[in-house]
Amino acid sequence: DLLCSKAKEVVMNIGEKIKNAREEHKLTQTQAAENLMVSRQTISSWENGKSLPDIFLSQKLNSVLHIRH
C-alpha cells in the first residue's frame, strides 16, 4: 500500500539523519545513547528505521546532535 510505503520511507530518512548527525559529531552509538539516556539498542533501532524517538527524545536529539525531523 502506498501510504505504508511512504511511512516506511519517512522512518528510514529520519534514521539516516540520526546516524549522519551522530557520525558528524564523531559519536559511537553507545556515546550517543549515554548523552540521550537511552540504550545503544534504541539508537540502533532508530538508525535502522525499526522505531522512532518520541517527542521528548526528538527534542533531546535536536539539542545533542543538532537535528530536527
N, CA, C and O of each residue as an XYZ file, in Angstrom:
276
protein
N       0.844     -1.181      0.000
C       0.000      0.000      0.000
C       0.886      1.240      0.000
O       1.916      1.275      0.673
N       0.488      2.241     -0.745
C       1.307      3.442     -0.963
C       1.574      4.201      0.330
O       2.695      4.652      0.561
N       0.558      4.347      1.174
C       0.728      5.089      2.420
C       1.724      4.390      3.340
O       2.582      5.034      3.942
N       1.605      3.090      3.442
C       2.521      2.309      4.276
C       3.952      2.421      3.738
O       4.900      2.549      4.513
N       4.101      2.375      2.441
C       5.405      2.506      1.813
C       6.015      3.885      2.096
O       7.207      3.998      2.384
N       5.190      4.918      2.013
C       5.659      6.286      2.262
C       6.069      6.447      3.727
O       7.069      7.102      4.024
N       5.302      5.854      4.638
C       5.624      5.930      6.063
C       6.974      5.264      6.341
O       7.786      5.796      7.098
N       7.211      4.113      5.734
C       8.492      3.421      5.911
C       9.642      4.279      5.396
O      10.716      4.317      5.996
N       9.411      4.961      4.291
C      10.440      5.831      3.720
C      10.766      6.979      4.673
O      11.934      7.326      4.851
N       9.747      7.564      5.281
C       9.947      8.664      6.225
C      10.748      8.185      7.428
O      11.672      8.865      7.873
N      10.393      7.011      7.958
C      11.105      6.456      9.111
C      12.563      6.206      8.764
O      13.447      6.507      9.567
N      12.829      5.668      7.594
C      14.205      5.409      7.171
C      14.982      6.720      7.025
O      16.152      6.792      7.401
N      14.338      7.756      6.482
C      15.003      9.052      6.319
C      15.385      9.643      7.677
O      16.467     10.208      7.833
N      14.494      9.510      8.648
C      14.798     10.000      9.992
C      15.976      9.230     10.567
O      16.872      9.818     11.172
N      15.976      7.920     10.379
C      17.086      7.090     10.856
C      18.408      7.497     10.234
O      19.432      7.548     10.916
N      18.390      7.784      8.945
C      19.606      8.228      8.258
C      20.084      9.560      8.817
O      21.285      9.759      8.995
N      19.157     10.474      9.096
C      19.537     11.770      9.668
C      20.193     11.590     11.031
O      21.194     12.234     11.341
N      19.614     10.705     11.840
C      20.175     10.458     13.165
C      21.583      9.883     13.036
O      22.508     10.339     13.708
N      21.741      8.890     12.179
C      23.061      8.264     12.003
C      24.080      9.269     11.469
O      25.200      9.346     11.974
N      23.701     10.028     10.466
C      24.627     11.014      9.897
C      25.045     12.052     10.926
O      26.220     12.407     11.013
N      24.089     12.537     11.703
C      24.408     13.542     12.724
C      25.313     12.946     13.791
O      26.257     13.594     14.242
N      25.029     11.722     14.193
C      25.866     11.053     15.204
C      27.294     10.913     14.694
O      28.252     11.184     15.418
N      27.424     10.491     13.452
C      28.760     10.320     12.877
C      29.473     11.654     12.693
O      30.687     11.736     12.884
N      28.733     12.702     12.324
C      29.343     14.034     12.190
C      29.913     14.522     13.521
O      30.930     15.215     13.554
N      29.249     14.154     14.614
C      29.714     14.531     15.944
C      30.737     13.532     16.488
O      31.178     13.635     17.633
N      31.104     12.563     15.641
C      32.107     11.553     15.995
C      31.732     10.805     17.275
O      32.568     10.580     18.150
N      30.462     10.427     17.361
C      29.972      9.671     18.498
C      29.668      8.242     18.085
O      29.153      7.999     16.993
N      29.984      7.307     18.949
C      29.536      5.935     18.736
C      28.064      5.859     19.131
O      27.527      6.784     19.741
N      27.429      4.767     18.782
C      26.042      4.585     19.221
C      25.977      4.592     20.748
O      25.038      5.135     21.330
N      26.959      3.998     21.381
C      26.982      3.951     22.853
C      27.104      5.349     23.438
O      26.404      5.682     24.395
N      27.980      6.167     22.879
C      28.153      7.529     23.383
C      26.885      8.360     23.175
O      26.470      9.102     24.065
N      26.280      8.231     22.005
C      25.038      8.956     21.735
C      23.949      8.504     22.700
O      23.185      9.320     23.214
N      23.884      7.202     22.940
C      22.881      6.656     23.860
C      23.071      7.217     25.266
O      22.101      7.572     25.936
N      24.307      7.295     25.705
C      24.583      7.845     27.037
C      24.159      9.309     27.118
O      23.581      9.732     28.119
N      24.442     10.084     26.074
C      24.055     11.501     26.049
C      22.545     11.682     26.067
O      22.032     12.646     26.635
N      21.843     10.754     25.446
C      20.383     10.848     25.353
C      19.668     10.052     26.444
O      18.443     10.094     26.553
N      20.444      9.329     27.247
C      19.906      8.498     28.324
C      18.937      7.437     27.799
O      17.849      7.235     28.338
N      19.369      6.771     26.737
C      18.644      5.619     26.180
C      19.666      4.512     25.979
O      20.861      4.721     26.186
N      19.206      3.347     25.580
C      20.136      2.241     25.337
C      20.768      2.353     23.946
O      20.246      3.028     23.059
N      21.898      1.677     23.781
C      22.529      1.633     22.469
C      21.598      0.974     21.469
O      21.564      1.357     20.299
N      20.841     -0.020     21.925
C      19.896     -0.701     21.044
C      18.824      0.249     20.531
O      18.361      0.110     19.399
N      18.428      1.210     21.353
C      17.442      2.208     20.921
C      18.006      3.043     19.785
O      17.319      3.285     18.793
N      19.251      3.486     19.919
C      19.901      4.256     18.854
C      19.942      3.421     17.583
O      19.618      3.914     16.502
N      20.333      2.175     17.706
C      20.395      1.279     16.553
C      19.023      1.128     15.898
O      18.913      1.158     14.672
N      17.986      0.966     16.703
C      16.624      0.822     16.157
C      16.200      2.068     15.395
O      15.571      1.967     14.342
N      16.538      3.233     15.915
C      16.207      4.479     15.207
C      16.952      4.536     13.883
O      16.364      4.820     12.840
N      18.255      4.263     13.935
C      19.082      4.373     12.731
C      18.682      3.358     11.665
O      18.838      3.623     10.473
N      18.174      2.217     12.074
C      17.763      1.179     11.127
C      16.297      1.269     10.735
O      15.789      0.408     10.016
N      15.620      2.303     11.203
C      14.221      2.506     10.822
C      13.247      1.536     11.462
O      12.144      1.335     10.956
N      13.649      0.933     12.575
C      12.762     -0.009     13.257
C      11.846      0.679     14.256
O      10.800      0.140     14.617
N      12.232      1.860     14.702
C      11.410      2.645     15.619
C      11.777      4.117     15.472
O      12.750      4.469     14.804
N      10.986      4.957     16.101
C      11.216      6.400     16.077
C      11.309      6.938     17.495
O      10.703      6.384     18.412
N      12.062      8.011     17.678
C      12.085      8.639     19.002
C      10.737      9.315     19.264
O      10.068      9.779     18.342
N      10.357      9.358     20.540
C       9.130     10.072     20.878
C       9.407     11.577     20.877
O      10.535     12.004     20.629
N       8.402     12.359     21.149
C       8.535     13.829     21.102
C       9.614     14.322     22.053
O      10.423     15.172     21.680
N       9.638     13.803     23.274
C      10.637     14.225     24.253
C      12.045     13.924     23.749
O      12.935     14.771     23.833
N      12.241     12.729     23.231
C      13.563     12.348     22.742
C      13.911     13.092     21.455
O      15.088     13.343     21.192
N      12.922     13.445     20.659
C      13.191     14.246     19.459
C      13.793     15.593     19.852
O      14.707     16.089     19.194
N      13.277     16.176     20.923
C      13.825     17.448     21.403
C      15.252     17.262     21.906
O      16.112     18.108     21.664
N      15.507     16.147     22.610
C      16.858     15.876     23.089
C      17.807     15.637     21.918
O      18.960     16.065     21.950
N      17.315     14.947     20.877
C      18.144     14.723     19.683
C      18.578     16.049     19.094
O      19.735     16.217     18.708
N      17.648     16.992     19.026
C      17.979     18.296     18.481
C      19.047     18.989     19.323
O      19.963     19.603     18.778
N      18.935     18.896     20.635
C      19.916     19.587     21.471
C      21.267     18.878     21.508
O      22.301     19.536     21.624
N      21.277     17.552     21.412
C      22.539     16.805     21.469
C      23.213     16.729     20.096
O      24.419     16.948     19.980
N      22.431     16.419     19.056
C      23.003     16.210     17.722
C      22.665     17.316     16.734
O      23.114     17.295     15.588
N      21.870     18.284     17.186
C      21.505     19.438     16.353
C      20.780     19.029     15.079
O      21.088     19.510     13.989
N      19.803     18.125     15.239
C      18.982     17.727     14.092
C      17.521     17.890     14.433
O      17.122     17.817     15.595
N      16.735     18.111     13.409
C      15.281     18.178     13.532
C      14.709     17.262     12.481
O      15.317     17.047     11.433
N      13.536     16.720     12.761
C      12.863     15.913     11.767
C      11.380     16.155     11.796
O      10.640     15.554     11.017
